[in-house]
């Protein structure tokens, strides 16, 4: 039944959205102390942070499902930021993890394809941020693999090649880039940033959140707070303030 009277007045409120696209490092980002949860907290009342991280996925699969995540019929005006955070699975060693592995050149091509699709639905490059995979702490990840009956199926040097390819795609396509692989290893032992050698620890989540916020803050600083602060509501005539 349609609303009538005072509750029906006023325009519908549509929160702008920031979409987080990625693998398990994105999917887990809404857990306690996660980097996605940090963004959602910082952007409360300004925009929704939407988690579209899918554990285990690589760019080959992400490229295929992207039009289902952001259909052409979606109003791109409401999407004010998109992060694309893949590579941890693409860079798995082919001989030991062929299901998730994506060759380096295809990985770069897939990233470009996703950027081109976003642009085709009017999400411009200035709203897109690529994030490289973080560095891999091999001894810790080997323990995690052995616990599952597997061999070490990734190496940090290979992950670095994919990170460099991600940086180059950002340069070629004119998007922002967060080179997590390089930043986490800069003049320090990066192992504390990782919980199991691959996924982020609490410290790693905080590091990523802080670095990403440096890029997002300028893009989103002009967004107004939605709905007035409660002290500014006219309690004698709330309709005047809220509708």
Secondary structure, DSSP 8 states (H G I E B T S, - for coil): ----GGGG-S-----EEEEEEESHHHHGGGSTT-HHHHHHHHTTTTEEEEEEE-TT--HHHHHHHHHHHS-TTS-GGGEEEEEEE--TTTTS-TTT-TTT---HHHHHHHHHHHHHHHHHTT--GGGEEEE------HHHHHHHHHHTT------HHHHHHHHHHHHHHHHHHT-EEE-HHHHHHTTS--GGGBSSSSSB-HHHHHHHHHHHHHHHHHHHTT---SS--GGGS-TTSHHHHH-
